[in-house]
Amino acid sequence: MDARILLQQSTNGIGGSPLVIVLALLGLFVTVALSLVVAYLVVRGYRRNRNRARLFLAAGLILLTTGPILIQLVLTNFMAVPAVVRSAAANASKLLGLGAMLYAIYGVSNPRTNTKTGDAGGSRVRR
């Protein structure tokens, strides 16, 4: 079947052109997969240097990208939940994700070593 015919088919209230639906779902799954890969890489970085900000960054990324997609898919397909509740849950996930990312950038205090001012080598101050 020609792709132009699939795109030109009339849509109804349930869905639309099968090609558009498949492409939309494929895009959602690619988004989920990529965000999980990036979050995994960030967590691997955390394991190397134990910087807590990386954990909050990974959690924020998942809550911002993967969370809303999965919430919408699960609540739409497996539960009888009103659209307002689905939207509120997805937006809450996005807000929590942004909050976690902001906390990773501005709120997490990294352990600092006492260094002499002007010492580029970063040697510790002897007491």
C-alpha positions as CSV (number, residue, x, y, z in Angstrom):
1,M,0.0,0.0,0.0
2,D,1.3,3.4,-0.9
3,A,2.3,5.7,2.0
4,R,0.4,8.6,0.5
5,I,-2.8,6.6,0.6
6,L,-2.2,5.8,4.3
7,L,-1.7,9.4,5.1
8,Q,-4.7,10.6,3.2
9,Q,-7.1,8.2,4.8
10,S,-9.8,9.9,6.9
11,T,-9.4,9.7,10.6
12,N,-12.0,8.9,13.2
13,G,-12.4,9.7,16.9
14,I,-10.5,6.6,17.9
15,G,-7.3,7.0,16.1
16,G,-6.1,7.9,12.7
17,S,-4.0,6.6,9.8
18,P,-2.3,3.4,10.8
19,L,1.0,4.8,9.5
20,V,0.8,7.9,11.6
21,I,-0.2,5.8,14.7
22,V,2.7,3.4,14.2
23,L,5.2,6.3,13.7
24,A,3.9,8.1,16.8
25,L,4.3,4.9,18.9
26,L,7.7,4.3,17.5
27,G,8.7,7.8,18.3
28,L,7.5,7.3,21.9
29,F,9.4,4.1,22.3
30,V,12.6,5.6,20.9
31,T,12.3,8.5,23.3
32,V,11.9,6.1,26.2
33,A,14.8,4.0,25.1
34,L,17.1,6.9,24.6
35,S,16.3,8.5,27.9
36,L,16.9,5.2,29.7
37,V,20.3,4.8,28.0
38,V,21.3,8.4,28.9
39,A,20.2,7.8,32.5
40,Y,22.1,4.6,32.7
41,L,25.3,6.4,31.5
42,V,24.7,9.1,34.1
43,V,24.4,6.4,36.8
44,R,27.6,4.7,35.6
45,G,29.3,8.1,36.0
46,Y,27.9,8.3,39.6
47,R,29.3,4.9,40.4
48,R,32.8,6.1,39.3
49,N,33.0,9.2,41.4
50,R,30.1,9.1,43.8
51,N,28.8,12.5,42.9
52,R,25.2,12.6,44.2
53,A,24.2,15.3,41.7
54,R,24.4,12.6,38.9
55,L,21.8,10.5,40.7
56,F,19.4,13.4,40.8
57,L,20.1,14.2,37.2
58,A,19.4,10.6,36.2
59,A,16.2,10.5,38.2
60,G,15.1,13.9,36.8
61,L,15.7,12.8,33.3
62,I,13.6,9.6,33.7
63,L,10.8,11.6,35.4
64,L,10.9,14.2,32.8
65,T,10.9,12.0,29.7
66,T,10.1,8.4,30.4
67,G,7.7,9.0,33.3
68,P,5.0,11.0,31.5
69,I,5.0,8.6,28.4
70,L,4.6,5.5,30.6
71,I,2.0,7.2,32.8
72,Q,-0.1,8.2,29.7
73,L,0.2,4.7,28.1
74,V,-0.6,2.8,31.2
75,L,-3.5,5.0,32.4
76,T,-4.9,5.2,28.9
77,N,-4.8,1.6,28.0
78,F,-5.1,-0.4,31.2
79,M,-7.2,1.7,33.5
80,A,-10.4,3.7,33.2
81,V,-8.9,7.1,34.3
82,P,-10.3,10.5,33.2
83,A,-8.1,12.5,30.8
84,V,-7.7,15.2,33.5
85,V,-6.2,12.8,35.9
86,R,-3.9,11.3,33.3
87,S,-2.7,14.8,32.3
88,A,-2.2,15.8,36.0
89,A,-0.2,12.7,36.7
90,A,2.0,13.2,33.6
91,N,2.5,16.9,34.5
92,A,3.4,16.0,38.1
93,S,6.1,13.6,36.8
94,K,7.5,16.4,34.6
95,L,7.6,18.9,37.5
96,L,9.3,16.4,39.8
97,G,11.8,15.6,37.0
98,L,12.6,19.3,36.5
99,G,12.8,19.8,40.3
100,A,15.3,16.9,40.5
101,M,17.4,18.3,37.7
102,L,17.4,21.8,39.3
103,Y,18.4,20.2,42.6
104,A,21.2,18.3,40.8
105,I,22.5,21.6,39.4
106,Y,22.0,24.0,42.2
107,G,21.1,22.1,45.4
108,V,23.5,19.2,45.9
109,S,26.6,20.2,47.8
110,N,29.7,18.5,46.6
111,P,32.4,17.6,49.1
112,R,35.2,20.1,48.9
113,T,38.7,19.7,50.0
114,N,40.5,22.6,51.7
115,T,43.0,23.9,49.2
116,K,45.4,26.8,49.4
117,T,44.2,29.8,47.5
118,G,46.0,30.2,44.2
119,D,47.3,26.6,44.3
120,A,46.5,25.1,40.9
121,G,47.7,21.6,42.0
122,G,44.8,21.3,44.5
123,S,47.0,20.1,47.4
124,R,45.5,19.9,50.8
125,V,46.2,22.4,53.5
126,R,48.3,21.0,56.3
127,R,47.2,21.7,59.8
